[in-house]
Structures are given as structure tokens and as C-alpha cells.
Amino acid sequence: MPALIAFAGALGALAVVRWAYRTALRVNQELEEARLARVSEAARSHDIPTLRRDPNTGAYRPG
């Protein structure tokens, strides 16, 4: 009977390790997607023109 308990414990531990491994892969994939989205968003922000002050009127204009 103790061998059966040890075998069941080993199977349970293997199941927990497998679950933790798959969870780590899923979380890392989500983090990588978020990182790539942030990088592409930062690249798009360079397309937005900055405002510069017009010396004649004092108003800020794109350019």
C-alpha cells in the first residue's frame, strides 16, 4: 500500500509541474504580446508631429 501512495503522490506532483509549466508559458506569451504592442505603439507616436511655437503669433502649431 505505501508504494501505491508514493506512486499517486508522484503522479500528483507531475501534474502540478505540468500545470505550472503551461501556466508559465502562457504568462510569458501574454507578456511578450504586451511588450510588442507597446513597442509598436511607441513607434507610431513618432508619426505624431510635435508642436512648435510660431514666433510671430506665439501660438503653437504642428511642425
Beta strands, then each sheet from edge to edge (+ up, - down):
strand 1: 51-53
strand 2: 60-62
sheet 1: 1+ 2-
end
